Amino acid sequence: MYKKNKSVTYPNPVKDIVTINSASKIENFKIFDFTGKLVYSIDVNASKKEINLSKLQTGTYTVNIKSEDGIETTNIIKK
């Protein structure tokens, strides 16, 4: 089930560390490149999490945030 965004992902664009802050508990966080390939996945089990993305190449990524309320999709830009 896809919901309106109840979480915030910042900063955007991101250099190394991205923070996800959600109104509900985040179950997992997945990042996909422009081809749809899964490039990063982590189980979170918290409402706030800092994630190190320094190993990702520069570009635009699609982020899926699965929480107790459903799945949210957003984009982030990696510097």
Number of C-alpha atoms within 10 A of each C-alpha: 7 12 12 10 14 13 20 13 20 14 15 13 15 18 15 14 13 20 16 19 18 18 14 17 17 24 18 16 21 17 23 17 16 11 8 10 11 14 11 14 13 11 11 19 15 15 15 18 15 13 14 12 15 14 8 16 11 12 12 15 23 19 21 18 23 22 23 11 16 16 19 18 16 14 15 18 14 20 14
